[in-house]
Amino acid sequence: MSSWINSTIDKEEAENHIQSGTNQEGTKALQNLLGEKAFNYTKPPSLLKGLLSQSTGPDDLVLDFFAGSGTTAQAVAELNKEDGGKRTCILVSTTEATADEPDKNICRDVTARRLSGIGIEFAYLRVATRPTLEQGRHLDDSAIWASIQLLVAQNIAANPEEGAALWTRETDEALLCFARRLDASVLSSIEKLDAPQGKTILVFSFQPGPIRQRLMGKSGLRVEALPDALNRALLPASTGGAL
Ligand SMILES: C[S@@+](CC[C@H](N)C(=O)[O-])C[C@H]1O[C@@H](n2cnc3c(N)ncnc32)[C@H](O)[C@@H]1O
C-alpha cells in the first residue's frame, strides 16, 4: 500500500500513485457537513476518489457494502463533478444497533444526512428479515409476491391490481403468476393464459395439486408449490431457516 498510496503530506508525487489524506481529513470532511464528530475511522474522500478514478469509468456503478458514513458516495459525487462522469453507487451498511444502543442507526443518522448535505439524490431502503414461510402463511400476499419476483426476476415491479385473485407479471424469462387463492375461476384464468413468445408460464400457488391435475397438458406451464419453492430457493440449508 505504501508504494501505491502517497500521503498528501508527502510532496513527492509519483506516476500512477494515489495522493491520499488521512482519516483525520475524513473525520473533518464529515464534521463540516454534520457539525459534529459522528463517526469513527472515516476514510478521507481523497483516498476513495483516487481509487475510483483508477478503477472506474464514467458510467460505472460503484458498490460499497461496508459503507459506514458514506465516504464512497461523496467521492463518487466529487469525481463525477471533476470529470463529468455519471457514476452511480449503492451503499450498504448495518445500523450498528446493539443491545446497549438498540435505536442506533448510522445509516439514517450519519450516512443519509451526509448524502443529503452534499445534495446527492438517493433512495433510502431498509432490508427486512423475511421469516420462513409456513404453510399457514405468516406473510401477506404483497410480501410473498415480492419474494417470488426477487427469486425469478431479481427485482420488484409495482403491485398488480389489489382485488385480482391471480397476480401476473411478464419477466424476461417467464410469465410469472401468483394464484392468491384457488377456485374454478382462477383455474380457468390460468388455463387461458398465453405464454408470450414461448416463455414459461410459472405459477406459484399454495395449492399446486389441483392446478397440476387440471392443467397437466397445458404447454409451457410450470407449477411451483408454496411455501416450499421460496423456502428452498431463499434459505440455504446452512442458515437453519433464519435468513
Ligand atoms: C470501517 S467502516 C467503513 C468506513 C467508511 N469507509 C467511511 O469512510 O465511513 C465499516 C462499516 O461497515 C459496517 N458493517 C459492519 N459489518 C457489516 C455487515 N455485515 N454488513 C454491512 N455493513 C457492515 C460497519 O457498521 C461500519 O460502519
The ligand as a Gaussian input file, in Angstrom:
#p B3LYP/6-31G(d) Opt

LIG

0 1
 C      -14.693000       0.913000       8.655000
 S      -16.380000       1.289000       8.425000
 C      -16.380000       1.980000       6.833000
 C      -15.908000       3.376000       6.841000
 C      -16.229000       4.095000       5.583000
 N      -15.258000       3.769000       4.544000
 C      -16.280000       5.568000       5.877000
 O      -15.425000       6.321000       5.420000
 O      -17.177000       5.973000       6.593000
 C      -17.118000      -0.266000       8.175000
 C      -18.622000      -0.174000       8.247000
 O      -19.161000      -1.438000       7.885000
 C      -20.304000      -1.669000       8.669000
 N      -20.529000      -3.117000       8.772000
 C      -20.004000      -3.995000       9.625000
 N      -20.471000      -5.234000       9.406000
 C      -21.327000      -5.138000       8.361000
 C      -22.125000      -6.065000       7.650000
 N      -22.138000      -7.352000       7.956000
 N      -22.873000      -5.617000       6.631000
 C      -22.861000      -4.321000       6.292000
 N      -22.129000      -3.386000       6.930000
 C      -21.371000      -3.784000       7.954000
 C      -19.967000      -1.069000      10.000000
 O      -21.138000      -0.700000      10.667000
 C      -19.132000       0.136000       9.628000
 O      -19.936000       1.279000       9.564000

